[in-house]
Amino acid sequence: MDDVRHDATSDAELLALHIKGDPDAFGEIVRRHRDRLWAVALRTLGDREEAADAVQDALVSAYRAAHSFRGQSAVTTWLHRITVNACLDRARKAASRRTSPVADTERLEQLLEPEESASVPAERSDLHRELLGALATLPPDQRAALVLVDMQGYPVAEAAKMLDVPVGTVKSRCARGRARLLPMVTHLHPSSRDSAPPGGGRNRTPGTAVPPPAGPNDADPVKGGGGRA
């Protein structure tokens, strides 16, 4: 099978084979990276259709521009850069058409991972919705930086390569994004709930609260994971 034939081939080698005309090489690249690209697009845009279109646009662009890859970064970094750019283009266009990137509860629920939405407690789902709703209020550039660093777990330096901006810019965008998110998620912190008056706020099962936005290398505040697979 083609997947077996390419199983031990590196991403860079697959891209080279694609340029030479191998009909299966790019498909293997897509198979390896589509889930993470999809996660980035979905969390950046907050809309399944927009995210699907952005990933499709990015993969078509990558397919056509493979010859421009110079190997100065990893193939996955290159793919993420193209995907994030496609997302930001769509987010900026969408901003002129609507006031909120994620406006309804149903859409927020669709952002949850399928396996999580079926198994986690209701309190956990509520927490997800609040975090994602807060994230959706950020400007696209800040949102993209936080998605890559705080939610996908990429180091700041690698996120900078993906966004094609200096490291300092990523740090600044993350800091500004966290500052804007903090007032919206402070009530989710255990200390805030403990100090609330009786009957105030939403009751949650112990252990389901999430602290304020994570630092550059902390775990994903939505999925609870950290780093790349």
Phi and psi restraints in degrees (value plus and minus 20) as a CYANA .aco file:
   2 ASP   PHI     -85.1   -45.1
   2 ASP   PSI     -59.5   -19.5
   3 ASP   PHI     -80.3   -40.3
   3 ASP   PSI     -59.5   -19.5
   4 VAL   PHI     -87.7   -47.7
   4 VAL   PSI     -60.1   -20.1
   5 ARG   PHI     -82.6   -42.6
   5 ARG   PSI     -55.0   -15.0
   6 HIS   PHI    -118.5   -78.5
   6 HIS   PSI     -16.6    23.4
   7 ASP   PHI     -79.4   -39.4
   7 ASP   PSI     -57.9   -17.9
   8 ALA   PHI    -116.6   -76.6
   8 ALA   PSI     -12.6    27.4
   9 THR   PHI    -107.9   -67.9
   9 THR   PSI     115.0   155.0
  10 SER   PHI     -91.7   -51.7
  10 SER   PSI     143.7   183.7
  11 ASP   PHI     -79.8   -39.8
  11 ASP   PSI     -64.1   -24.1
  12 ALA   PHI     -83.8   -43.8
  12 ALA   PSI     -58.8   -18.8
  13 GLU   PHI     -87.4   -47.4
  13 GLU   PSI     -58.1   -18.1
  14 LEU   PHI     -83.1   -43.1
  14 LEU   PSI     -60.9   -20.9
  15 LEU   PHI     -84.9   -44.9
  15 LEU   PSI     -59.1   -19.1
  16 ALA   PHI     -84.9   -44.9
  16 ALA   PSI     -60.2   -20.2
  17 LEU   PHI     -84.8   -44.8
  17 LEU   PSI     -59.3   -19.3
  18 HIS   PHI     -79.9   -39.9
  18 HIS   PSI     -64.8   -24.8
  19 ILE   PHI     -82.1   -42.1
  19 ILE   PSI     -53.7   -13.7
  20 LYS   PHI     -99.3   -59.3
  20 LYS   PSI     -27.7    12.3
  21 GLY   PHI      91.0   131.0
  21 GLY   PSI     -13.1    26.9
  22 ASP   PHI     -84.7   -44.7
  22 ASP   PSI     101.2   141.2
  23 PRO   PHI     -94.6   -54.6
  23 PRO   PSI     -32.7     7.3
  24 ASP   PHI    -129.5   -89.5
  24 ASP   PSI     -32.3     7.7
  25 ALA   PHI     -84.2   -44.2
  25 ALA   PSI     -66.3   -26.3
  26 PHE   PHI     -88.6   -48.6
  26 PHE   PSI     -53.4   -13.4
  27 GLY   PHI     -81.1   -41.1
  27 GLY   PSI     -55.9   -15.9
  28 GLU   PHI     -88.5   -48.5
  28 GLU   PSI     -57.8   -17.8
  29 ILE   PHI     -80.9   -40.9
  29 ILE   PSI     -64.9   -24.9
  30 VAL   PHI     -81.2   -41.2
  30 VAL   PSI     -64.2   -24.2
  31 ARG   PHI     -79.1   -39.1
  31 ARG   PSI     -59.3   -19.3
  32 ARG   PHI     -91.7   -51.7
  32 ARG   PSI     -53.5   -13.5
  33 HIS   PHI    -136.0   -96.0
  33 HIS   PSI     -25.8    14.2
  34 ARG   PHI     -83.6   -43.6
  34 ARG   PSI     -56.3   -16.3
  35 ASP   PHI     -83.7   -43.7
  35 ASP   PSI     -63.5   -23.5
  36 ARG   PHI     -91.8   -51.8
  36 ARG   PSI     -57.3   -17.3
  37 LEU   PHI     -83.3   -43.3
  37 LEU   PSI     -60.6   -20.6
  38 TRP   PHI     -83.5   -43.5
  38 TRP   PSI     -62.5   -22.5
  39 ALA   PHI     -81.7   -41.7
  39 ALA   PSI     -63.5   -23.5
  40 VAL   PHI     -83.0   -43.0
  40 VAL   PSI     -66.5   -26.5
  41 ALA   PHI     -84.3   -44.3
  41 ALA   PSI     -62.8   -22.8
  42 LEU   PHI     -85.8   -45.8
  42 LEU   PSI     -62.9   -22.9
  43 ARG   PHI     -95.0   -55.0
  43 ARG   PSI     -48.0    -8.0
  44 THR   PHI     -95.8   -55.8
  44 THR   PSI     -58.7   -18.7
  45 LEU   PHI    -116.7   -76.7
  45 LEU   PSI     -48.0    -8.0
  46 GLY   PHI      50.2    90.2
  46 GLY   PSI       2.3    42.3
  47 ASP   PHI    -170.3  -130.3
  47 ASP   PSI     104.5   144.5
  48 ARG   PHI     -83.8   -43.8
  48 ARG   PSI     -63.1   -23.1
  49 GLU   PHI     -87.0   -47.0
  49 GLU   PSI     -63.8   -23.8
  50 GLU   PHI     -83.2   -43.2
  50 GLU   PSI     -61.2   -21.2
  51 ALA   PHI     -83.9   -43.9
  51 ALA   PSI     -63.5   -23.5
  52 ALA   PHI     -82.3   -42.3
  52 ALA   PSI     -62.2   -22.2
  53 ASP   PHI     -86.0   -46.0
  53 ASP   PSI     -58.9   -18.9
  54 ALA   PHI     -85.4   -45.4
  54 ALA   PSI     -64.0   -24.0
  55 VAL   PHI     -83.4   -43.4
  55 VAL   PSI     -61.8   -21.8
  56 GLN   PHI     -81.3   -41.3
  56 GLN   PSI     -66.1   -26.1
  57 ASP   PHI     -79.2   -39.2
  57 ASP   PSI     -63.1   -23.1
  58 ALA   PHI     -84.8   -44.8
  58 ALA   PSI     -63.0   -23.0
  59 LEU   PHI     -88.8   -48.8
  59 LEU   PSI     -56.3   -16.3
  60 VAL   PHI     -84.4   -44.4
  60 VAL   PSI     -62.8   -22.8
  61 SER   PHI     -82.7   -42.7
  61 SER   PSI     -63.5   -23.5
  62 ALA   PHI     -84.4   -44.4
  62 ALA   PSI     -60.8   -20.8
  63 TYR   PHI     -78.0   -38.0
  63 TYR   PSI     -65.4   -25.4
  64 ARG   PHI     -97.7   -57.7
  64 ARG   PSI     -47.7    -7.7
  65 ALA   PHI    -122.3   -82.3
  65 ALA   PSI      -5.4    34.6
  66 ALA   PHI     -75.4   -35.4
  66 ALA   PSI     -54.3   -14.3
  67 HIS   PHI     -86.1   -46.1
  67 HIS   PSI     -38.2     1.8
  68 SER   PHI    -105.8   -65.8
  68 SER   PSI     -28.2    11.8
  69 PHE   PHI     -89.2   -49.2
  69 PHE   PSI     104.6   144.6
  70 ARG   PHI    -126.4   -86.4
  70 ARG   PSI     -20.0    20.0
  71 GLY   PHI      55.1    95.1
  71 GLY   PSI      -4.8    35.2
  72 GLN   PHI     -99.6   -59.6
  72 GLN   PSI     -30.6     9.4
  73 SER   PHI    -162.5  -122.5
  73 SER   PSI     152.2   192.2
  74 ALA   PHI     -89.1   -49.1
  74 ALA   PSI     133.3   173.3
  75 VAL   PHI     -78.6   -38.6
  75 VAL   PSI     -59.7   -19.7
  76 THR   PHI     -83.6   -43.6
  76 THR   PSI     -56.2   -16.2
  77 THR   PHI     -84.1   -44.1
  77 THR   PSI     -63.5   -23.5
  78 TRP   PHI     -81.1   -41.1
  78 TRP   PSI     -64.5   -24.5
  79 LEU   PHI     -84.9   -44.9
  79 LEU   PSI     -61.0   -21.0
  80 HIS   PHI     -84.1   -44.1
  80 HIS   PSI     -59.5   -19.5
  81 ARG   PHI     -81.0   -41.0
  81 ARG   PSI     -65.0   -25.0
  82 ILE   PHI     -84.4   -44.4
  82 ILE   PSI     -61.1   -21.1
  83 THR   PHI     -86.8   -46.8
  83 THR   PSI     -65.3   -25.3
  84 VAL   PHI     -82.5   -42.5
  84 VAL   PSI     -61.2   -21.2
  85 ASN   PHI     -81.2   -41.2
  85 ASN   PSI     -61.7   -21.7
  86 ALA   PHI     -83.0   -43.0
  86 ALA   PSI     -59.6   -19.6
  87 CYS   PHI     -86.1   -46.1
  87 CYS   PSI     -64.9   -24.9
  88 LEU   PHI     -84.5   -44.5
  88 LEU   PSI     -57.8   -17.8
  89 ASP   PHI     -79.6   -39.6
  89 ASP   PSI     -65.2   -25.2
  90 ARG   PHI     -89.7   -49.7
  90 ARG   PSI     -57.9   -17.9
  91 ALA   PHI     -85.0   -45.0
  91 ALA   PSI     -60.1   -20.1
  92 ARG   PHI     -88.3   -48.3
  92 ARG   PSI     -57.6   -17.6
  93 LYS   PHI     -88.1   -48.1
  93 LYS   PSI     -59.1   -19.1
  94 ALA   PHI     -87.1   -47.1
  94 ALA   PSI     -50.7   -10.7
  95 ALA   PHI     -81.3   -41.3
  95 ALA   PSI     -48.1    -8.1
  96 SER   PHI    -102.3   -62.3
  96 SER   PSI     -30.1     9.9
  97 ARG   PHI    -126.9   -86.9
  97 ARG   PSI     -37.6     2.4
  98 ARG   PHI    -169.5  -129.5
  98 ARG   PSI     139.9   179.9
  99 THR   PHI    -109.6   -69.6
  99 THR   PSI     -41.6    -1.6
 100 SER   PHI    -156.1  -116.1
 100 SER   PSI     106.4   146.4
 101 PRO   PHI     -82.3   -42.3
 101 PRO   PSI     -52.3   -12.3
 102 VAL   PHI    -150.6  -110.6
 102 VAL   PSI      85.5   125.5
 103 ALA   PHI    -125.8   -85.8
 103 ALA   PSI     -34.7     5.3
 104 ASP   PHI    -154.7  -114.7
 104 ASP   PSI     136.7   176.7
 105 THR   PHI     -83.0   -43.0
 105 THR   PSI     -59.0   -19.0
 106 GLU   PHI     -80.0   -40.0
 106 GLU   PSI     -62.7   -22.7
 107 ARG   PHI     -85.6   -45.6
 107 ARG   PSI     -59.4   -19.4
 108 LEU   PHI     -82.5   -42.5
 108 LEU   PSI     -60.5   -20.5
 109 GLU   PHI     -82.1   -42.1
 109 GLU   PSI     -52.5   -12.5
 110 GLN   PHI     -90.5   -50.5
 110 GLN   PSI     -36.5     3.5
 111 LEU   PHI     -97.2   -57.2
 111 LEU   PSI     -37.4     2.6
 112 LEU   PHI     -89.2   -49.2
 112 LEU   PSI     127.8   167.8
 113 GLU   PHI     -83.4   -43.4
 113 GLU   PSI     118.7   158.7
 114 PRO   PHI     -73.1   -33.1
 114 PRO   PSI     -63.6   -23.6
 115 GLU   PHI     -89.8   -49.8
 115 GLU   PSI     -49.4    -9.4
 116 GLU   PHI     -94.3   -54.3
 116 GLU   PSI     -63.5   -23.5
 117 SER   PHI     -82.7   -42.7
 117 SER   PSI     -43.5    -3.5
 118 ALA   PHI    -109.9   -69.9
 118 ALA   PSI     -36.0     4.0
 119 SER   PHI    -143.5  -103.5
 119 SER   PSI     -48.0    -8.0
 120 VAL   PHI     -95.7   -55.7
 120 VAL   PSI     135.2   175.2
 121 PRO   PHI     -82.6   -42.6
 121 PRO   PSI     141.3   181.3
 122 ALA   PHI     -80.0   -40.0
 122 ALA   PSI     -54.7   -14.7
 123 GLU   PHI     -83.4   -43.4
 123 GLU   PSI     -57.1   -17.1
 124 ARG   PHI     -85.9   -45.9
 124 ARG   PSI     -61.1   -21.1
 125 SER   PHI     -84.1   -44.1
 125 SER   PSI     -59.9   -19.9
 126 ASP   PHI     -80.2   -40.2
 126 ASP   PSI     -62.3   -22.3
 127 LEU   PHI     -83.0   -43.0
 127 LEU   PSI     -64.1   -24.1
 128 HIS   PHI     -77.1   -37.1
 128 HIS   PSI     -66.4   -26.4
 129 ARG   PHI     -82.4   -42.4
 129 ARG   PSI     -61.3   -21.3
 130 GLU   PHI     -86.5   -46.5
 130 GLU   PSI     -62.0   -22.0
 131 LEU   PHI     -86.0   -46.0
 131 LEU   PSI     -64.9   -24.9
 132 LEU   PHI     -87.7   -47.7
 132 LEU   PSI     -56.9   -16.9
 133 GLY   PHI     -84.3   -44.3
 133 GLY   PSI     -60.2   -20.2
 134 ALA   PHI     -85.9   -45.9
 134 ALA   PSI     -63.5   -23.5
 135 LEU   PHI     -79.1   -39.1
 135 LEU   PSI     -57.3   -17.3
 136 ALA   PHI     -87.3   -47.3
 136 ALA   PSI     -34.7     5.3
 137 THR   PHI    -103.8   -63.8
 137 THR   PSI     -30.5     9.5
 138 LEU   PHI     -96.9   -56.9
 138 LEU   PSI     133.9   173.9
 139 PRO   PHI     -80.2   -40.2
 139 PRO   PSI     129.4   169.4
 140 PRO   PHI     -72.2   -32.2
 140 PRO   PSI     -61.4   -21.4
 141 ASP   PHI     -84.6   -44.6
 141 ASP   PSI     -63.0   -23.0
 142 GLN   PHI     -88.3   -48.3
 142 GLN   PSI     -60.1   -20.1
 143 ARG   PHI     -80.7   -40.7
 143 ARG   PSI     -65.7   -25.7
 144 ALA   PHI     -82.3   -42.3
 144 ALA   PSI     -61.6   -21.6
 145 ALA   PHI     -83.6   -43.6
 145 ALA   PSI     -64.5   -24.5
 146 LEU   PHI     -88.4   -48.4
 146 LEU   PSI     -56.8   -16.8
 147 VAL   PHI     -80.4   -40.4
 147 VAL   PSI     -66.7   -26.7
 148 LEU   PHI     -88.5   -48.5
 148 LEU   PSI     -65.1   -25.1
 149 VAL   PHI    -104.1   -64.1
 149 VAL   PSI     -72.7   -32.7
 150 ASP   PHI    -106.1   -66.1
 150 ASP   PSI     -50.4   -10.4
 151 MET   PHI    -121.0   -81.0
 151 MET   PSI     -57.7   -17.7
 152 GLN   PHI    -113.2   -73.2
 152 GLN   PSI     -34.4     5.6
 153 GLY   PHI      60.8   100.8
 153 GLY   PSI      -1.5    38.5
 154 TYR   PHI     -96.7   -56.7
 154 TYR   PSI     122.5   162.5
 155 PRO   PHI     -79.8   -39.8
 155 PRO   PSI     132.2   172.2
 156 VAL   PHI     -77.3   -37.3
 156 VAL   PSI     -60.8   -20.8
 157 ALA   PHI     -82.8   -42.8
 157 ALA   PSI     -59.3   -19.3
 158 GLU   PHI     -93.9   -53.9
 158 GLU   PSI     -57.4   -17.4
 159 ALA   PHI     -81.5   -41.5
 159 ALA   PSI     -56.7   -16.7
 160 ALA   PHI     -82.1   -42.1
 160 ALA   PSI     -59.1   -19.1
 161 LYS   PHI     -86.1   -46.1
 161 LYS   PSI     -60.7   -20.7
 162 MET   PHI     -84.6   -44.6
 162 MET   PSI     -58.2   -18.2
 163 LEU   PHI    -107.0   -67.0
 163 LEU   PSI     -29.6    10.4
 164 ASP   PHI      39.2    79.2
 164 ASP   PSI      25.1    65.1
 165 VAL   PHI    -156.4  -116.4
 165 VAL   PSI     144.3   184.3
 166 PRO   PHI     -84.1   -44.1
 166 PRO   PSI     136.2   176.2
 167 VAL   PHI     -76.6   -36.6
 167 VAL   PSI     -61.7   -21.7
 168 GLY   PHI     -80.4   -40.4
 168 GLY   PSI     -53.2   -13.2
 169 THR   PHI     -87.7   -47.7
 169 THR   PSI     -61.8   -21.8
 170 VAL   PHI     -82.8   -42.8
 170 VAL   PSI     -64.9   -24.9
 171 LYS   PHI     -79.7   -39.7
 171 LYS   PSI     -62.5   -22.5
 172 SER   PHI     -85.5   -45.5
 172 SER   PSI     -63.2   -23.2
 173 ARG   PHI     -85.2   -45.2
 173 ARG   PSI     -60.4   -20.4
 174 CYS   PHI     -85.0   -45.0
 174 CYS   PSI     -62.9   -22.9
 175 ALA   PHI     -83.7   -43.7
 175 ALA   PSI     -64.3   -24.3
 176 ARG   PHI     -86.8   -46.8
 176 ARG   PSI     -59.5   -19.5
 177 GLY   PHI     -84.4   -44.4
 177 GLY   PSI     -63.7   -23.7
 178 ARG   PHI     -84.3   -44.3
 178 ARG   PSI     -58.3   -18.3
 179 ALA   PHI     -83.3   -43.3
 179 ALA   PSI     -56.2   -16.2
 180 ARG   PHI     -95.6   -55.6
 180 ARG   PSI     -52.3   -12.3
 181 LEU   PHI     -95.7   -55.7
 181 LEU   PSI     -52.7   -12.7
 182 LEU   PHI     -71.8   -31.8
 182 LEU   PSI     -68.6   -28.6
 183 PRO   PHI     -82.5   -42.5
 183 PRO   PSI     -44.9    -4.9
 184 MET   PHI    -105.3   -65.3
 184 MET   PSI     -39.6     0.4
 185 VAL   PHI    -140.0  -100.0
 185 VAL   PSI     -19.8    20.2
 186 THR   PHI     -77.8   -37.8
 186 THR   PSI     -56.2   -16.2
 187 HIS   PHI     -86.4   -46.4
 187 HIS   PSI     -32.3     7.7
 188 LEU   PHI    -102.6   -62.6
 188 LEU   PSI     -33.9     6.1
 189 HIS   PHI     -93.9   -53.9
 189 HIS   PSI     119.3   159.3
 190 PRO   PHI     -72.4   -32.4
 190 PRO   PSI     -60.5   -20.5
 191 SER   PHI     -84.2   -44.2
 191 SER   PSI     -52.2   -12.2
 192 SER   PHI     -89.2   -49.2
 192 SER   PSI     -59.1   -19.1
 193 ARG   PHI     -90.5   -50.5
 193 ARG   PSI     -57.0   -17.0
 194 ASP   PHI     -86.5   -46.5
 194 ASP   PSI     -52.4   -12.4
 195 SER   PHI    -109.7   -69.7
 195 SER   PSI     -24.3    15.7
 196 ALA   PHI     -91.8   -51.8
 196 ALA   PSI     129.3   169.3
 197 PRO   PHI     -85.6   -45.6
 197 PRO   PSI     136.2   176.2
 198 PRO   PHI     -74.8   -34.8
 198 PRO   PSI     111.9   151.9
 199 GLY   PHI      63.4   103.4
 199 GLY   PSI     -26.3    13.7
 200 GLY   PHI    -107.8   -67.8
 200 GLY   PSI     126.0   166.0
 201 GLY   PHI      55.7    95.7
 201 GLY   PSI    -195.7  -155.7
 202 ARG   PHI    -116.3   -76.3
 202 ARG   PSI     111.4   151.4
 203 ASN   PHI     -94.1   -54.1
 203 ASN   PSI     117.9   157.9
 204 ARG   PHI    -154.7  -114.7
 204 ARG   PSI     133.5   173.5
 205 THR   PHI     -89.5   -49.5
 205 THR   PSI     115.0   155.0
 206 PRO   PHI     -72.7   -32.7
 206 PRO   PSI     116.6   156.6
 207 GLY   PHI      73.9   113.9
 207 GLY   PSI     -24.6    15.4
 208 THR   PHI    -117.3   -77.3
 208 THR   PSI     -28.4    11.6
 209 ALA   PHI     -94.5   -54.5
 209 ALA   PSI     132.9   172.9
 210 VAL   PHI    -142.8  -102.8
 210 VAL   PSI     116.1   156.1
 211 PRO   PHI     -88.7   -48.7
 211 PRO   PSI     154.1   194.1
 212 PRO   PHI     -75.5   -35.5
 212 PRO   PSI     147.6   187.6
 213 PRO   PHI     -63.4   -23.4
 213 PRO   PSI     118.1   158.1
 214 ALA   PHI     -90.9   -50.9
 214 ALA   PSI     142.0   182.0
 215 GLY   PHI     -97.8   -57.8
 215 GLY   PSI     158.6   198.6
 216 PRO   PHI     -73.9   -33.9
 216 PRO   PSI     -54.8   -14.8
 217 ASN   PHI    -138.6   -98.6
 217 ASN   PSI      -2.5    37.5
 218 ASP   PHI     -99.9   -59.9
 218 ASP   PSI     152.5   192.5
 219 ALA   PHI     -91.0   -51.0
 219 ALA   PSI     139.7   179.7
 220 ASP   PHI     -80.3   -40.3
 220 ASP   PSI      99.9   139.9
 221 PRO   PHI     -91.3   -51.3
 221 PRO   PSI     -35.3     4.7
 222 VAL   PHI    -115.1   -75.1
 222 VAL   PSI     -71.6   -31.6
 223 LYS   PHI    -111.0   -71.0
 223 LYS   PSI     -39.4     0.6
 224 GLY   PHI      64.3   104.3
 224 GLY   PSI     -14.1    25.9
 225 GLY   PHI    -115.0   -75.0
 225 GLY   PSI     151.5   191.5
 226 GLY   PHI    -164.0  -124.0
 226 GLY   PSI     118.2   158.2
 227 GLY   PHI      54.1    94.1
 227 GLY   PSI    -199.9  -159.9
 228 ARG   PHI    -112.3   -72.3
 228 ARG   PSI     138.8   178.8
